[in-house]
Amino acid sequence: MPPGAPDGLLSPRLAAATPTSLQVVWSTPARNNAPGSPRYQLQMRPDPSTRGLLELFPIPSALLSYEVTGLQPFTVYEFRLVATNGFGSAYSDWTPLMTTEDKPGPMDAPVLNVKAGMMSVAWRKPTECNGAITHYNIYQHGRLYLTVSGGVTNCTVVHLRPHTAYQFQIEACSSKGCSMSPASETVWTLPGTPEGIPGPELLPYTPTKIIVSWQPPTHLDGLVENITIERRVKEQEEVRSLVILPRSQAVRFIDNDPALRPWTHYEYRVLGSTLNGGTNSSAWVEVTTRPSRPSGVQPPTVHVLGPDAVEVTWKAPLIRNGDIVSYEIRMPDPLIEITNVTSFVLSHLVKHLIPFTNYSVSIVACSG
């Protein structure tokens, strides 16, 4: 038979692979069909979806293996072998060969979306994954905070302190290693409510004046914008806001509200508000205003018992303004002081008066 082109040519095979190279080998044709040995050309198609191809040898070669370099990790390339003799060429089928995985390429810094006690952290996959991303490590200030699967590109970080600076990094990992992103921008969580606000210190200065002083909160979850002082009468629900003071003001306030009454039980508390945050309050603290002179003392009732004796009866003051410690019966002479005061005994027998004499009787109530 006359000589002809080779036939029985098998596709090239993979001998070894790295992330950036493939060692390709092949066998001679089953039949060369001509004197001598054939020459070979190795063709590569970088993208199977296109028809473009590369011839890897400048001229056909007698080599039976070749290392293809400069490739991308974890990428499929198609190869075909061409065997040529002086009478024609034979072509093998295209065969796919794949480079191995490598650690992921560079990543962008994560993006943070902040709230008061939590933060949303989002990131993009590496531009070059170089393989299957198995998981991501989330680092907070350089310390591992959380690990998520490779299909996740966001997470929510919880239990953060209000008004605190945070910074995160993302590490993408494959079976061959990991690649760390740059650090995110430093972001502050939103202010929260102040914690540990001490109760106010209260000084009853006069029967109608209270000096209120206070200390700053023990835990500042933000910049305290203002302080509010509130007051209520003990065991009553109505609360009155007395004053709102900027944080730069002194930590003392004098309550001289005309509504204050002597010898009355009041409760005060301090509220602290943070900028763009919330408000919290101290516990209620009780104080009693100082006593004052009683008011609303009504004239007594006098019963004549004889030429030299009368019984004087009276009622307690309408407004006591303190504990009644004594009464005085003024006739005006004699002046009788009664110190054994009870709520049940509001009368007194006056003896040894001058017969047939007019007396002007009055009652003086004394508080203490």
Buried (B, 14 or more C-beta within 10 A) or exposed (E): EEEBBBEBBBBBBBBEBBBBBBBBEBBBBEEBBBEEEBBBBBBBBBEEEEEEBEEBBEEBEEEEEBEBEEBBBBBEBBBBBBBBBEBBBBBBEBBEBBBBBBBBBEBBBBBBEBEBBBBBBEBBBBEBBBBEBBBBBBBBEEEEBBEBEBEEBBBEBEEBEBBBEBBBBBBBBBEBEBBBBEBBEEBEBBBBBBEEBBBBBBEBBEBBBBBBBBBBBEEBBBEBBBBBBBBBBEEEEEEEEBBEBEBEEEBEBEBEEEEBBBBBEBBBBBBBBBEEBBBBBBEBBEBBBBBBBBEEBEEBEBEEEEEBEBBBEBBBBEBBBBEBEBBBBBBEEEEEEBEEBEEEEBEBEBEEBEEEEEBEBBBBBBBE
